[in-house]
């Protein structure tokens, strides 16, 4: 398994954890936590897709 796939796995786990945090924040009835989780999810997903494009251009994926 090359480094690019490990990095993409870490981004996938981070996105999954941010989705879980949104659900937990909704269950705990904290609006700020849900908003923070959504922002974190957007940041992680955008960064992951940019990194994937960069790896693809370099021929690592």
MDTraj code that builds the backbone (N, CA, C; nanometers):
import mdtraj as md
import numpy as np

residues = "UNK UNK UNK UNK UNK UNK UNK UNK UNK UNK UNK UNK UNK UNK UNK UNK UNK UNK UNK UNK UNK UNK UNK UNK UNK UNK UNK UNK UNK UNK UNK UNK UNK UNK UNK UNK UNK UNK UNK UNK UNK UNK UNK UNK UNK UNK UNK UNK UNK UNK UNK UNK UNK UNK UNK UNK UNK UNK UNK UNK UNK".split()
xyz = np.array([
    [0.0851, -0.1172, 0.0000],
    [0.0000, 0.0000, 0.0000],
    [0.0904, 0.1245, 0.0000],
    [0.0726, 0.2098, -0.0999],
    [0.1596, 0.3267, -0.1085],
    [0.1093, 0.4407, -0.0189],
    [0.1924, 0.5435, -0.0079],
    [0.1620, 0.6541, 0.0830],
    [0.0356, 0.7284, 0.0428],
    [0.0087, 0.7385, -0.0860],
    [-0.1100, 0.8112, -0.1325],
    [-0.2376, 0.7439, -0.0819],
    [-0.2407, 0.6136, -0.0853],
    [-0.3603, 0.5429, -0.0389],
    [-0.3762, 0.5530, 0.1120],
    [-0.2668, 0.5567, 0.1845],
    [-0.2743, 0.5738, 0.3300],
    [-0.3287, 0.7115, 0.3638],
    [-0.2821, 0.8130, 0.2909],
    [-0.3309, 0.9493, 0.3135],
    [-0.4803, 0.9580, 0.2819],
    [-0.5231, 0.8963, 0.1740],
    [-0.6655, 0.8995, 0.1383],
    [-0.7488, 0.8237, 0.2419],
    [-0.6943, 0.7175, 0.2983],
    [-0.7635, 0.6446, 0.4049],
    [-0.7814, 0.7336, 0.5275],
    [-0.6780, 0.8113, 0.5607],
    [-0.6874, 0.9017, 0.6760],
    [-0.7945, 1.0077, 0.6519],
    [-0.8011, 1.0609, 0.5298],
    [-0.9057, 1.1579, 0.4979],
    [-1.0443, 1.0943, 0.5081],
    [-1.0580, 0.9700, 0.4650],
    [-1.1869, 0.9016, 0.4731],
    [-1.2289, 0.8807, 0.6185],
    [-1.1353, 0.8425, 0.7027],
    [-1.1662, 0.8241, 0.8450],
    [-1.2036, 0.9574, 0.9095],
    [-1.1320, 1.0639, 0.8734],
    [-1.1627, 1.1960, 0.9280],
    [-1.3017, 1.2418, 0.8853],
    [-1.3394, 1.2159, 0.7614],
    [-1.4731, 1.2519, 0.7143],
    [-1.5797, 1.1709, 0.7882],
    [-1.5526, 1.0436, 0.8084],
    [-1.6471, 0.9593, 0.8808],
    [-1.6655, 1.0082, 1.0247],
    [-1.5550, 1.0435, 1.0903],
    [-1.5642, 1.0924, 1.2277],
    [-1.6378, 1.2258, 1.2365],
    [-1.6215, 1.3113, 1.1368],
    [-1.6941, 1.4381, 1.1394],
    [-1.8435, 1.4155, 1.1160],
    [-1.8793, 1.3163, 1.0340],
    [-2.0218, 1.2827, 1.0173],
    [-2.0797, 1.2293, 1.1479],
    [-2.0035, 1.1466, 1.2162],
    [-2.0479, 1.0933, 1.3449],
    [-2.0650, 1.2056, 1.4457],
    [-1.9735, 1.3036, 1.4430],
    [-1.9831, 1.4151, 1.5375],
    [-2.1074, 1.4989, 1.5128],
    [-2.1503, 1.5106, 1.3883],
    [-2.2739, 1.5833, 1.3587],
    [-2.3928, 1.5106, 1.4209],
    [-2.3982, 1.3803, 1.4043],
    [-2.5063, 1.3020, 1.4636],
    [-2.5066, 1.3081, 1.6144],
    [-2.3880, 1.3025, 1.6729],
    [-2.3779, 1.3110, 1.8188],
    [-2.4220, 1.4483, 1.8677],
    [-2.3826, 1.5531, 1.7967],
    [-2.4201, 1.6885, 1.8367],
    [-2.5717, 1.7083, 1.8272],
    [-2.6324, 1.6491, 1.7268],
    [-2.7785, 1.6595, 1.7149],
    [-2.8455, 1.5843, 1.8294],
    [-2.7921, 1.4680, 1.8640],
    [-2.8492, 1.3911, 1.9749],
    [-2.8320, 1.4642, 2.1070],
    [-2.7206, 1.5355, 2.1220],
    [-2.6949, 1.6102, 2.2444],
    [-2.7620, 1.7473, 2.2431],
    [-2.8275, 1.7801, 2.1333],
    [-2.9017, 1.9060, 2.1153],
    [-2.8120, 2.0289, 2.1291],
    [-2.6951, 2.0211, 2.0668],
    [-2.6070, 2.1370, 2.0633],
    [-2.5957, 2.1858, 1.9191],
    [-2.6521, 2.3010, 1.8946],
    [-2.6533, 2.3581, 1.7598],
    [-2.5102, 2.3932, 1.7160],
    [-2.4333, 2.4511, 1.8071],
    [-2.2969, 2.4918, 1.7726],
    [-2.2125, 2.3704, 1.7359],
    [-2.2308, 2.2611, 1.8070],
    [-2.1564, 2.1393, 1.7759],
    [-2.1928, 2.0841, 1.6392],
    [-2.3206, 2.0890, 1.6045],
    [-2.3647, 2.0393, 1.4739],
    [-2.3081, 2.1260, 1.3620],
    [-2.3079, 2.2563, 1.3826],
    [-2.2529, 2.3466, 1.2814],
    [-2.1022, 2.3253, 1.2669],
    [-2.0335, 2.3103, 1.3799],
    [-1.8898, 2.2852, 1.3759],
    [-1.8591, 2.1534, 1.3056],
    [-1.9408, 2.0524, 1.3289],
    [-1.9220, 1.9244, 1.2615],
    [-1.9426, 1.9346, 1.1115],
    [-2.0426, 2.0121, 1.0705],
    [-2.0673, 2.0308, 0.9275],
    [-1.9529, 2.1075, 0.8613],
    [-1.9026, 2.2085, 0.9299],
    [-1.7885, 2.2835, 0.8755],
    [-1.6670, 2.1920, 0.8646],
    [-1.6431, 2.1120, 0.9670],
    [-1.5304, 2.0188, 0.9638],
    [-1.5466, 1.9182, 0.8503],
    [-1.6675, 1.8703, 0.8302],
    [-1.6933, 1.7756, 0.7218],
    [-1.6631, 1.8387, 0.5866],
    [-1.7086, 1.9607, 0.5657],
    [-1.6829, 2.0294, 0.4383],
    [-1.5334, 2.0504, 0.4157],
    [-1.4633, 2.0914, 0.5197],
    [-1.3193, 2.1152, 0.5062],
    [-1.2458, 1.9857, 0.4748],
    [-1.2786, 1.8798, 0.5458],
    [-1.2105, 1.7514, 0.5240],
    [-1.2404, 1.6977, 0.3843],
    [-1.3649, 1.7063, 0.3411],
    [-1.4005, 1.6544, 0.2088],
    [-1.3328, 1.7346, 0.0982],
    [-1.3343, 1.8671, 0.1101],
    [-1.2706, 1.9494, 0.0069],
    [-1.1199, 1.9237, 0.0016],
    [-1.0574, 1.9143, 0.1169],
    [-0.9138, 1.8879, 0.1208],
    [-0.8828, 1.7495, 0.0638],
    [-0.9652, 1.6525, 0.0957],
    [-0.9457, 1.5174, 0.0433],
    [-0.9585, 1.5109, -0.1077],
    [-1.0579, 1.5788, -0.1629],
    [-1.0748, 1.5774, -0.3085],
    [-0.9617, 1.6521, -0.3786],
    [-0.9142, 1.7612, -0.3192],
    [-0.8001, 1.8328, -0.3776],
    [-0.6753, 1.7459, -0.3746],
    [-0.6564, 1.6753, -0.2644],
    [-0.5399, 1.5879, -0.2522],
    [-0.5491, 1.4725, -0.3509],
    [-0.6688, 1.4204, -0.3708],
    [-0.6863, 1.3106, -0.4662],
    [-0.6528, 1.3563, -0.6071],
    [-0.6960, 1.4776, -0.6430],
    [-0.6641, 1.5303, -0.7751],
    [-0.5131, 1.5475, -0.7908],
    [-0.4477, 1.5960, -0.6861],
    [-0.3020, 1.6144, -0.6886],
    [-0.2316, 1.4808, -0.7047],
    [-0.2750, 1.3792, -0.6310],
    [-0.2142, 1.2469, -0.6442],
    [-0.2380, 1.1884, -0.7810],
    [-0.3568, 1.2100, -0.8366],
    [-0.3876, 1.1555, -0.9678],
    [-0.3006, 1.2212, -1.0752],
    [-0.2796, 1.3530, -1.0636],
    [-0.1943, 1.4231, -1.1603],
    [-0.0501, 1.3743, -1.1520],
    [-0.0055, 1.3368, -1.0322],
    [0.1311, 1.2862, -1.0144],
    [0.1424, 1.1380, -1.0496],
    [0.0305, 1.0721, -1.0752],
    [0.0325, 0.9319, -1.1115],
    [0.0502, 0.8376, -0.9939],
    [0.0152, 0.8831, -0.8738],
    [0.0328, 0.7989, -0.7549],
    [-0.0890, 0.7103, -0.7263],
    [-0.2034, 0.7424, -0.7845],
    [-0.3234, 0.6599, -0.7602],
    [-0.3500, 0.5683, -0.8772],
])
top = md.Topology()
chain = top.add_chain()
for i, resn in enumerate(residues, 1):
    res = top.add_residue(resn, chain, resSeq=i)
    for name in ("N", "CA", "C"):
        top.add_atom(name, md.element.get_by_symbol(name[0]), res)
traj = md.Trajectory(xyz[None], top)
